[in-house]
Amino acid sequence: MKLLGLVTLLSFLITLSILSTGVSSSVAETIFYNGTVIIRTYNQSVVYLPLQNITRLQASSHFILQNNKVFLANPDSVLSYQAKINGVIKISQPYNSSICIILPYQTQLLYLYPAPISSTITQSGFLNLTFYSSNITIVFSPSASTLKYNQNTNGLFTMLVVLLIISVTSTITLAYLLLKNFRKEKVQENLDSVEVEIDNNNLDERDKIVLEAIRQGADTLAKISKITGLPRTTAYRRVKKLISLGYVEEIRERNKIRYVANKNVGENDNNI
């Protein structure tokens, strides 16, 4: 029980970390081991059905089924249908969603990818795996339903250990990505705090070296520093000077910054 509590705690921390990064989903999917699928939509008019071999499709609003895609009259709806699983759950859809896979706790997990963000065992004896993903693959082998709990204690313990390892790995990976992003933002803040002084419109030798590196394809500060051999802070000052004088353009795309030489400025400049 202590191990189960630890797994639950780690799963909660993982979920909390993901929520803190602003992750949200407009589709919540619940898939049972017997092939029953329940989908809840929130402000989502087009839904991709996660499993194929669709039968007995129902919805709380009018809908149109086209291949494995459903068009809903009401974007806040509930859908349900039956699909064939046969020991393999494979989901591939164009958007991330909250996906809950429910299996008997005696189930032997033969393959699982990616790691779930949480894993719990309910009081009714089911293993609840929760994901936030667009692609999931699970291969499992259910044990006989007549087996009693005390006959499967070792298997349950092994499963909890596996889930614990998965949860710890997910936590470490998420923490590493968050730390990496924090360091990157910190470096950029330090660079932005560097004062740039422009005495005149003339370019010195270091300015010309930096400009030539950018013209040769060095579009990031790291590349410019590597090619020119200048420290990052020095290279940053020179780049800012070139931007102010119009020789270089700063382009921001998806939180990334790259530098491009302005072809319309400086080509015929005698100072270059």
C-alpha positions in Angstrom: 0.0 0.0 0.0 2.9 2.4 0.7 4.2 1.7 -2.8 0.8 2.5 -4.3 0.7 5.7 -2.3 4.1 6.7 -3.6 3.1 6.0 -7.2 -0.1 8.1 -6.7 2.0 10.9 -5.2 4.5 10.9 -8.1 1.6 10.8 -10.6 0.0 13.8 -8.9 3.3 15.8 -9.1 3.7 15.0 -12.8 0.1 16.1 -13.5 0.6 19.3 -11.5 3.8 20.1 -13.4 2.1 19.6 -16.8 -0.8 21.8 -15.7 1.6 24.5 -14.6 3.0 24.7 -18.1 -0.4 25.6 -19.5 -1.3 22.2 -21.1 -5.0 21.8 -21.7 -7.2 19.5 -23.8 -10.6 20.1 -25.5 -11.1 16.3 -25.9 -11.2 13.7 -23.1 -11.2 10.0 -24.2 -11.8 7.0 -22.0 -11.0 3.5 -23.5 -11.9 0.3 -21.8 -10.1 -3.0 -22.3 -13.2 -4.5 -23.9 -13.3 -1.9 -26.7 -15.8 0.5 -25.3 -14.8 4.1 -26.1 -16.3 7.2 -24.5 -15.3 10.7 -25.7 -16.2 14.0 -24.1 -15.7 17.2 -26.2 -15.4 20.7 -24.9 -15.7 23.4 -27.6 -14.6 20.9 -30.2 -16.7 20.3 -33.3 -14.4 17.9 -35.2 -13.3 14.7 -33.4 -11.0 12.0 -34.6 -12.0 8.6 -33.3 -9.0 7.0 -31.5 -9.8 3.3 -32.4 -11.0 1.8 -35.7 -13.6 -1.0 -36.4 -16.4 1.3 -35.2 -19.8 -0.1 -34.2 -22.7 1.3 -32.3 -21.6 4.9 -32.5 -23.8 7.2 -30.5 -23.6 10.9 -29.6 -25.5 13.4 -27.5 -25.9 15.7 -30.5 -26.4 15.3 -34.3 -23.3 14.2 -36.0 -21.8 13.1 -39.4 -19.3 10.3 -39.6 -16.6 10.5 -42.3 -14.0 7.7 -42.2 -12.7 8.0 -38.6 -13.7 11.6 -38.2 -16.9 12.9 -36.6 -18.5 16.3 -37.2 -20.6 17.4 -34.3 -23.5 19.9 -34.4 -22.8 20.7 -30.7 -19.1 21.2 -29.8 -19.9 20.1 -26.2 -21.0 16.6 -26.7 -20.5 13.0 -25.5 -19.8 10.2 -27.9 -19.6 6.4 -27.4 -18.9 3.4 -29.6 -17.5 -0.1 -29.6 -14.3 -1.2 -31.2 -12.2 -4.4 -31.5 -9.0 -4.3 -29.5 -7.7 -7.9 -29.2 -4.8 -7.1 -26.8 -3.5 -4.0 -28.7 -4.5 -0.4 -28.2 -3.0 1.8 -30.9 -4.0 5.5 -31.0 -2.8 8.0 -33.7 -4.5 11.3 -34.0 -3.5 14.8 -35.2 -3.9 16.5 -31.8 -3.0 15.9 -28.1 -5.9 14.9 -25.9 -6.5 13.6 -22.4 -6.7 9.8 -22.8 -7.6 7.3 -20.0 -7.0 3.6 -20.6 -8.8 1.2 -18.2 -7.5 -2.3 -17.9 -8.0 -5.2 -15.3 -5.3 -5.0 -12.7 -4.2 -8.6 -13.6 -3.3 -7.3 -17.1 0.3 -8.1 -18.2 1.7 -5.0 -20.0 3.9 -6.3 -22.8 4.6 -2.9 -24.4 3.7 0.6 -23.3 4.6 3.9 -25.0 4.7 6.7 -24.1 4.9 6.7 -20.3 1.6 7.7 -18.6 1.3 10.9 -16.7 -0.5 9.0 -13.9 -1.3 5.4 -13.1 -3.7 4.2 -10.3 -5.5 1.1 -9.3 -9.2 1.7 -8.5 -11.1 0.1 -5.6 -13.1 -1.9 -8.1 -9.9 -3.6 -9.3 -9.0 -1.8 -12.5 -5.7 -0.3 -13.6 -6.2 3.4 -14.7 -3.5 4.8 -17.1 -3.8 8.4 -18.0 -2.0 10.0 -20.9 -1.8 13.4 -22.6 -0.7 12.6 -26.1 -1.6 12.1 -29.7 0.1 8.7 -30.2 -0.2 5.8 -27.8 0.6 2.1 -28.2 -0.2 -0.5 -25.6 0.2 -4.3 -26.0 -1.3 -6.3 -23.1 -2.3 -9.8 -22.2 -5.2 -10.1 -19.7 -5.0 -12.9 -17.1 -8.0 -15.2 -16.5 -10.8 -13.3 -14.7 -11.3 -16.1 -12.2 -7.9 -15.5 -10.6 -8.2 -14.2 -7.0 -6.3 -11.3 -5.6 -4.0 -13.2 -3.4 -2.9 -15.4 -6.3 -1.7 -12.3 -8.1 0.0 -10.4 -5.4 3.5 -10.9 -6.9 2.2 -9.8 -10.3 0.6 -6.7 -8.9 3.7 -5.8 -7.0 5.8 -6.1 -10.1 3.4 -4.0 -12.0 3.5 -1.3 -9.4 7.3 -1.3 -9.5 7.2 -0.9 -13.3 4.7 2.0 -13.0 6.9 3.5 -10.3 9.9 3.4 -12.6 7.8 4.9 -15.4 6.5 7.7 -13.2 10.0 8.5 -11.8 11.4 8.6 -15.4 8.7 10.9 -16.6 9.3 13.2 -13.6 13.0 13.4 -14.2 12.5 14.0 -18.0 10.0 16.7 -17.4 12.2 18.4 -14.7 15.1 18.3 -17.1 13.1 20.0 -19.9 11.8 22.6 -17.6 15.3 23.4 -16.2 16.7 23.5 -19.7 14.1 26.0 -20.8 14.6 28.1 -17.7 18.4 28.3 -18.3 17.8 29.2 -21.9 15.4 32.0 -20.9 17.9 33.2 -18.2 20.8 33.4 -20.7 18.5 35.5 -23.0 17.6 37.8 -20.1 21.3 38.3 -19.3 22.0 39.1 -22.9 19.1 41.5 -23.1 20.4 43.3 -20.1 23.7 44.1 -21.9 24.0 47.7 -22.8 24.7 48.4 -26.5 26.7 51.6 -27.2 26.9 52.9 -30.8 29.4 55.7 -31.2 28.9 56.3 -34.9 27.8 54.8 -38.1 31.2 53.3 -38.9 31.9 49.6 -38.6 35.1 48.4 -37.0 36.8 45.1 -37.7 34.8 43.1 -35.2 31.6 44.5 -36.6 32.7 43.4 -40.1 33.6 39.9 -38.9 30.2 39.4 -37.3 28.4 40.8 -40.3 30.3 38.5 -42.6 29.5 35.5 -40.4 25.8 36.3 -40.5 26.0 36.6 -44.3 27.7 33.2 -44.4 24.7 31.7 -42.6 25.4 32.1 -38.9 21.8 32.9 -37.9 22.1 32.4 -34.1 24.2 33.9 -31.4 25.8 30.6 -30.7 26.9 30.1 -34.3 28.1 33.7 -34.6 30.2 33.3 -31.4 31.6 29.9 -32.6 32.6 31.2 -36.1 34.0 34.5 -35.0 35.6 33.3 -31.8 34.1 36.2 -29.9 32.5 35.8 -26.5 28.7 35.8 -26.6 28.4 39.1 -24.8 30.8 40.8 -27.3 29.1 39.1 -30.3 25.7 40.2 -28.9 26.8 43.8 -28.7 28.0 43.7 -32.3 24.8 42.1 -33.5 22.7 44.7 -31.8 24.8 47.5 -33.3 24.4 46.0 -36.8 20.6 45.7 -36.2 20.5 49.4 -35.1 22.4 50.4 -38.2 20.2 48.4 -40.5 22.8 45.9 -41.6 21.0 42.9 -39.9 17.4 42.0 -39.2 16.3 40.2 -36.0 13.6 37.6 -36.7 11.6 35.9 -33.9 9.8 32.7 -34.7 8.2 30.5 -32.0 10.3 31.9 -29.1 13.5 31.5 -31.2 15.6 34.3 -32.4 17.6 34.3 -35.6 19.6 36.9 -37.5 19.6 37.6 -41.2 21.7 40.1 -43.2 19.8 42.9 -44.8 20.6 42.6 -48.5 19.4 46.1 -49.2 21.8 47.7 -46.8 25.6 47.8 -46.9 26.4 45.9 -50.0 28.0 48.9 -51.7 29.2 50.4 -48.4 33.0 51.2 -48.6 33.3 50.5 -44.9 32.6 46.8 -45.4 
